[in-house]
């Protein structure tokens, strides 16, 4: 069974392209990306070892293309391990499949594609190959759908004028079956007449941008300029970039994304300058088994990629090297993640509106929600006087939160009594002296920086506040065990049988508490969404205010139970728990 290179539709007005890899009678045909742009060479991969070597040495690269090459590699193994009588050595094929899946660890597409085709092995080698070829066709359609949706989103965000776009690494037809993801979006926007210029990060150390993306843009006739990776932030600062478009090799459930090293820095710079940062990737790049990006394994490449250029050593002999192939961008820095079937806005609550001009309306709506819950908790005695504070993460490309103002009566808080703060610095975005952020802003922003929380509540319910005082330890973090309590399920933990809540020391400098909270949450992914502060109440968070409130009630109920039953650990025992 064989198939010629697949001809595919390109973005509107663009010439049709062929797939970057295909099945032929004598093996797998792939474009050798190592040779570009000097030469356009086709490799013929006739053994499984050659497929693995092509993936590891980046002759084939780009998450979707790696996955498809892996699928075709399993089909090749099935053919090679089929005897003349038609019997298949399934054990040998499965062993090859395992080796292929492990060729590169970060891109989830590879293991995903291999698992898809190996399921067809009992049906014979033809069924394995048919599945791999169908996956190529599906990738072509997925690229077209994702690129179109992402282009629509960019035009919604930036409806006026010609666009100056910036992209990183290579996400075009070389990195996919055809068309491309982020670069496919660029080409679609160019076909609509919206692109003035594309800044192409060179993408050190292997220059996938200056070698491959520039080549693809030149082939398509789209104006571009290559810039050093380190110049991208300067271009943003000079208002030379309207939107950043990148791909992804693995996407966690909360929208954290792994992409070519340097992407995280771009996201930080884009957030600082208020520039939309959009990730375009197929559904095959999503890994629903990972709650967040802390579980993504990042591949580290050979030192020679950094110490040499074009085979010539440029670093001293024996120089140490840190050469990760990818970095992980937190979802809080991402305007939207676009696939062929959905648009996720991880920087805000589900369905948050990130269109320009929506900020004022979003602030008013969030302020109304904060004041409403504040008055309710005041009535219950959980926000006495001016104590306590609430916040919500705001939608948009910048890491911002809206938090109740300092020194205000929580029983009479209005929609306009909240302050927009930078989640990175905990400072007011528009300081005017009339309204200051709450004193505990450092704690709220620590939660936003280290989790996917959409809302944070800091309150003083009586039982939780009492336990915070009884179990707290001077100068260090103590622990409140909650083992075996039925109400633990209210915190949404995957295994709620045993858990404990930290009781942080109540430092006069609240920023120090924030630093300790951030360090704890960074080192404890999946920790319970609640913490106590000695003599200072409880802080909880959730995807929105409703969930945060429910979790606050859950913590208060557990603390009430412990106090009523006398199961209260003393400070020393709590600290050692």
Residue pairs with C-beta under 8 A, 6 or more apart in sequence:
1 23
1 126
1 129
1 130
2 23
2 24
2 25
3 22
3 23
3 133
4 22
4 24
5 18
5 19
5 22
5 29
6 18
6 19
6 22
6 136
6 137
6 140
6 177
6 178
7 16
7 17
7 18
8 16
8 17
8 18
8 19
8 140
8 144
8 177
8 178
8 179
9 16
9 140
9 144
9 179
10 16
10 17
10 178
10 179
10 187
11 144
11 147
11 148
11 151
11 179
11 184
11 187
11 188
11 190
11 191
12 188
12 191
12 192
13 191
14 187
14 190
14 191
14 220
17 173
17 178
17 179
18 178
19 136
19 140
19 173
19 177
19 178
20 30
20 31
20 65
20 173
20 174
20 175
20 176
20 177
20 178
21 28
21 29
21 30
21 31
21 60
21 65
21 68
21 69
21 72
21 136
21 177
22 28
22 29
22 136
23 29
23 72
23 75
23 129
23 132
23 133
24 44
26 44
26 46
27 44
27 45
27 46
27 47
27 50
27 76
28 44
28 45
28 46
28 51
28 69
28 72
28 73
28 76
29 42
29 43
29 44
29 45
30 42
30 43
30 45
30 54
30 59
30 60
30 69
31 40
31 41
31 42
31 43
31 174
32 41
32 42
32 43
32 54
32 59
33 58
33 59
33 60
33 61
33 170
33 174
33 208
33 212
34 57
34 58
34 59
35 41
36 174
36 211
36 212
36 215
37 211
37 212
37 214
37 215
43 50
43 54
43 59
45 51
45 54
45 73
45 76
46 76
47 76
47 80
48 73
48 76
48 77
48 80
48 96
48 99
48 100
51 69
51 70
51 72
51 73
51 76
51 100
52 73
52 99
52 100
52 103
53 59
54 60
54 69
55 61
55 66
55 69
55 70
55 100
55 103
55 104
55 110
56 103
56 104
58 206
60 66
60 69
61 170
61 174
61 175
61 208
62 170
62 171
62 174
62 175
62 176
62 247
63 107
63 108
63 109
63 110
63 175
63 247
63 248
63 249
63 250
63 281
63 284
63 285
64 109
64 139
64 143
64 175
64 176
64 177
64 181
64 282
64 284
64 285
65 174
65 175
65 176
65 177
66 103
66 104
66 107
66 109
66 110
67 107
67 109
67 110
67 112
67 113
67 114
67 135
67 284
68 113
68 132
68 135
68 136
68 139
68 177
70 100
70 101
70 103
70 110
70 113
70 114
71 113
71 114
71 116
71 117
71 131
71 132
71 135
72 129
72 132
73 96
73 100
73 114
74 93
74 96
74 97
74 100
74 114
74 117
74 118
74 128
74 132
75 117
75 125
75 128
75 129
75 131
75 132
77 92
77 93
77 96
77 97
77 100
78 88
78 93
78 121
78 124
78 125
78 128
78 129
79 125
79 129
81 88
81 89
81 90
81 92
81 93
81 96
82 88
82 89
82 125
83 89
86 124
88 121
88 124
88 125
90 121
90 122
93 118
93 121
94 118
94 121
97 114
97 117
97 118
100 110
100 114
101 110
101 111
101 114
101 115
103 110
104 110
104 299
105 297
105 299
106 249
106 250
106 258
106 296
106 297
106 298
106 299
106 325
106 326
107 249
107 250
107 285
108 249
108 250
108 284
108 285
108 286
108 287
109 249
109 282
109 284
109 285
112 284
113 132
113 135
113 284
116 131
116 135
117 128
117 131
117 132
117 135
118 128
119 131
120 127
120 128
120 130
120 131
121 127
121 128
136 177
137 177
139 176
139 177
139 178
139 282
139 284
140 177
140 178
140 179
141 340
142 282
142 283
142 284
142 339
142 340
143 176
143 177
143 178
143 179
143 180
143 181
143 184
143 282
143 340
144 179
144 184
144 340
145 340
145 341
146 181
146 184
146 185
146 280
146 281
146 282
146 338
146 339
146 340
147 179
147 180
147 181
147 184
147 185
147 187
147 188
147 280
148 188
149 338
149 339
149 340
149 343
150 181
150 182
150 185
150 188
150 245
150 278
150 280
150 336
150 338
151 185
151 188
151 189
151 192
153 278
153 336
153 338
153 343
154 163
154 185
154 189
154 194
154 243
154 245
154 276
154 278
155 189
155 192
155 194
156 355
157 243
157 276
157 335
157 354
157 355
157 356
158 242
158 243
158 276
158 356
162 194
162 195
162 196
163 189
163 194
163 195
163 196
163 242
163 243
164 196
164 197
164 198
164 199
164 240
164 241
164 242
165 186
165 189
165 195
165 197
165 198
165 199
165 241
165 242
165 243
165 244
165 245
166 198
166 199
166 201
166 232
166 235
166 236
166 241
166 243
166 244
166 245
166 266
167 182
167 183
167 186
167 198
167 199
167 200
167 201
167 209
167 213
167 244
167 245
167 246
168 201
168 203
168 209
168 229
168 232
168 244
168 246
168 259
168 260
168 262
168 263
168 266
169 175
169 201
169 203
169 208
169 209
169 213
169 246
169 247
169 259
169 260
169 262
169 263
170 183
170 203
170 208
170 209
170 211
170 212
170 213
170 216
171 180
171 181
171 182
171 183
171 184
171 213
171 245
171 246
171 247
171 280
172 179
172 180
172 183
172 184
172 187
172 212
172 213
172 216
173 179
173 180
173 183
173 184
173 216
174 180
174 212
174 216
175 181
175 183
175 212
175 247
176 184
176 282
179 187
180 187
180 216
181 247
181 280
181 281
181 282
182 245
182 246
182 247
182 278
182 279
182 280
183 213
183 216
183 217
183 245
183 247
184 280
185 245
185 278
185 280
185 338
186 195
186 198
186 217
186 222
186 245
187 220
187 222
189 195
190 220
190 222
195 222
195 223
196 223
197 223
197 224
197 225
198 217
198 222
198 223
198 224
198 225
199 224
199 225
199 227
199 232
199 235
199 240
199 241
200 209
200 210
200 213
200 214
200 217
200 224
200 225
200 226
200 227
201 209
201 226
201 227
201 228
201 229
201 232
201 262
201 266
202 209
202 210
202 226
202 227
202 228
202 229
203 209
203 210
203 213
203 229
203 260
203 262
204 228
204 229
204 262
205 305
205 306
205 323
206 305
208 260
209 226
210 226
213 224
214 224
214 226
217 223
217 224
218 224
227 235
229 262
229 265
232 241
232 265
232 266
232 269
233 265
233 266
233 269
233 272
235 241
236 269
236 270
236 272
236 273
236 275
237 273
241 270
241 273
241 275
242 275
242 276
243 275
243 276
243 277
243 278
244 266
244 267
244 270
244 275
244 276
244 277
244 278
245 278
245 280
246 259
246 260
246 263
246 266
246 277
246 278
246 279
246 280
247 259
247 260
247 279
247 280
247 281
247 285
248 257
248 258
248 259
248 279
248 280
248 281
248 285
248 337
249 258
249 259
249 260
249 285
249 326
250 257
250 258
250 285
250 287
250 290
250 296
251 257
251 258
251 279
251 281
251 285
251 286
251 287
251 337
252 287
252 290
252 291
252 292
252 293
252 295
252 296
252 331
253 286
253 287
253 288
253 290
253 291
253 292
254 291
254 292
254 293
254 331
254 346
254 452
255 331
255 334
255 337
255 344
255 346
255 452
256 290
256 292
256 293
256 294
256 296
256 328
256 329
256 330
256 331
256 346
256 452
257 263
257 279
257 281
257 293
257 328
257 329
257 331
257 334
257 337
258 293
258 296
258 298
258 326
258 327
258 328
258 329
259 279
259 326
259 327
259 329
260 325
260 326
260 327
261 324
261 325
261 326
261 327
262 327
263 326
263 327
263 329
264 327
264 328
264 329
264 333
265 327
266 277
267 277
267 329
267 330
267 333
267 334
268 333
269 275
270 276
270 277
270 333
270 397
271 277
271 333
271 397
271 398
271 399
271 424
272 398
274 396
274 397
274 398
275 397
276 335
276 336
276 354
276 397
277 333
277 334
277 335
277 397
278 334
278 335
278 336
278 337
278 338
279 329
279 334
279 336
279 337
279 338
280 337
280 338
280 339
281 337
281 338
281 339
282 339
282 340
283 339
283 340
283 341
283 342
285 339
286 339
287 296
290 296
291 525
291 526
292 331
292 451
292 452
292 525
293 328
293 329
293 330
293 331
294 328
294 525
295 525
296 326
296 328
298 324
298 325
298 326
298 327
298 328
299 324
299 325
299 326
300 322
300 323
300 324
300 325
301 323
301 324
301 325
302 323
303 319
303 321
303 323
305 323
306 315
306 321
306 323
307 313
307 314
307 315
307 319
307 321
308 314
308 315
315 321
330 449
331 337
331 346
331 347
331 452
332 346
332 347
332 393
332 399
332 423
332 448
332 449
332 452
333 347
333 397
333 399
334 346
334 347
334 397
335 345
335 347
335 354
335 396
335 397
336 343
336 344
336 345
336 354
337 343
337 344
337 345
337 346
338 344
345 351
345 352
345 354
345 395
346 452
347 354
347 393
347 395
347 396
347 397
347 399
348 354
348 362
348 393
348 394
348 395
348 396
348 454
349 392
349 393
349 395
349 454
349 455
349 543
349 544
350 543
352 362
352 395
353 361
353 362
353 395
354 395
354 396
354 397
358 395
359 394
359 396
362 394
362 395
362 396
363 394
363 402
363 418
363 420
364 415
366 392
366 394
366 402
366 418
367 402
367 414
367 415
367 416
367 417
367 418
368 415
369 392
369 545
370 390
370 391
370 392
370 402
370 403
370 404
370 413
370 415
370 418
370 545
371 404
371 413
371 414
371 415
371 417
371 418
373 390
373 457
373 545
373 549
374 383
374 388
374 390
374 404
374 410
374 411
374 413
375 410
375 411
375 412
375 413
377 383
377 388
377 390
377 410
377 457
377 459
377 549
378 384
378 409
378 410
378 411
378 413
379 411
380 461
381 461
381 462
382 388
382 459
382 460
382 461
382 462
382 552
382 556
383 410
383 411
383 459
383 460
384 410
384 460
385 409
385 410
386 406
386 407
386 408
386 409
386 410
387 410
387 460
387 537
388 410
388 457
388 458
388 459
388 460
388 537
389 403
389 404
389 438
389 439
389 440
389 441
389 444
389 457
389 458
390 403
390 404
390 455
390 456
390 457
390 458
390 545
391 401
391 402
391 403
391 404
391 418
391 438
391 441
391 444
391 455
391 456
392 401
392 402
392 454
392 455
392 456
392 544
392 545
393 400
393 401
393 423
393 448
393 453
393 454
393 455
394 400
394 401
394 402
394 420
398 422
399 422
399 423
399 424
399 448
399 449
400 420
400 421
400 422
400 423
400 429
401 420
401 421
401 423
401 444
401 445
401 448
401 456
402 418
402 419
402 420
402 421
403 418
403 419
403 421
403 437
403 438
403 441
403 444
404 410
404 413
404 417
404 418
404 419
404 438
405 417
405 418
405 419
405 435
405 436
405 437
405 438
406 435
406 436
406 437
406 438
406 439
407 436
408 417
417 435
419 428
419 435
419 436
419 437
419 438
420 428
420 429
420 430
421 427
421 428
421 429
421 437
421 441
421 445
422 428
422 429
422 445
423 445
423 448
423 449
424 445
424 449
425 445
426 437
426 441
426 442
426 444
426 445
426 511
426 514
427 437
428 436
428 437
438 444
438 458
439 510
440 458
440 510
440 539
441 510
442 510
442 511
442 513
442 514
442 515
443 456
443 458
443 510
443 513
443 514
443 517
443 533
443 539
444 456
444 458
444 539
445 514
446 514
446 515
446 517
446 518
446 521
447 453
447 456
447 517
447 521
447 539
447 541
448 456
449 518
450 518
450 521
450 522
451 521
451 529
451 541
452 543
453 529
453 541
453 542
453 543
453 548
454 542
454 543
454 544
455 541
455 542
455 543
455 544
455 545
455 547
455 548
456 539
456 540
456 541
456 548
457 539
457 540
457 541
457 545
457 548
457 549
457 552
458 537
458 538
458 539
459 537
459 538
459 552
460 536
460 537
460 538
461 537
461 538
461 552
461 555
461 556
461 559
462 556
463 556
463 559
463 560
463 562
463 563
464 532
464 537
464 538
464 555
464 556
464 559
465 536
465 537
465 538
466 559
466 563
467 480
467 532
467 559
467 562
467 563
467 568
468 503
468 532
468 533
468 534
468 535
468 536
468 537
468 538
469 534
469 535
470 568
470 570
470 571
471 478
471 479
471 480
471 503
471 532
471 534
471 568
471 569
471 570
471 571
471 574
472 478
472 503
472 504
472 505
472 506
472 532
472 533
472 534
472 535
472 571
472 574
473 503
473 505
473 534
473 571
473 572
473 574
473 575
474 505
474 534
475 505
476 505
476 575
477 502
477 503
477 504
477 505
477 516
477 520
477 575
478 502
478 503
478 534
478 571
478 574
478 575
478 577
479 500
479 501
479 502
479 503
479 574
479 575
479 577
480 500
480 501
480 502
480 503
480 532
480 569
480 574
480 577
481 499
481 500
481 569
481 574
481 577
482 488
482 499
482 500
482 501
482 558
482 562
483 497
483 498
483 499
483 500
484 497
484 498
485 558
485 561
487 554
487 557
487 558
487 561
488 496
488 497
488 499
488 558
489 496
490 550
490 551
490 553
490 554
490 557
491 499
491 528
491 529
491 530
491 551
491 554
491 555
492 529
492 542
492 547
492 551
493 499
493 528
494 526
499 528
500 577
501 528
501 530
501 531
501 532
501 555
502 520
502 531
502 532
503 531
503 532
503 533
503 534
503 574
504 513
504 516
504 517
504 520
504 531
504 532
504 533
504 534
505 513
505 516
505 533
505 534
506 513
506 533
506 534
506 535
506 536
507 513
513 533
517 531
517 539
520 527
520 531
521 527
529 540
529 541
529 542
529 551
530 538
530 539
530 540
530 541
530 551
530 552
530 555
531 538
531 539
531 540
532 538
532 539
533 539
538 552
538 555
538 556
540 548
540 551
540 552
540 555
541 548
541 551
542 548
542 549
542 550
542 551
561 567
562 568
569 577
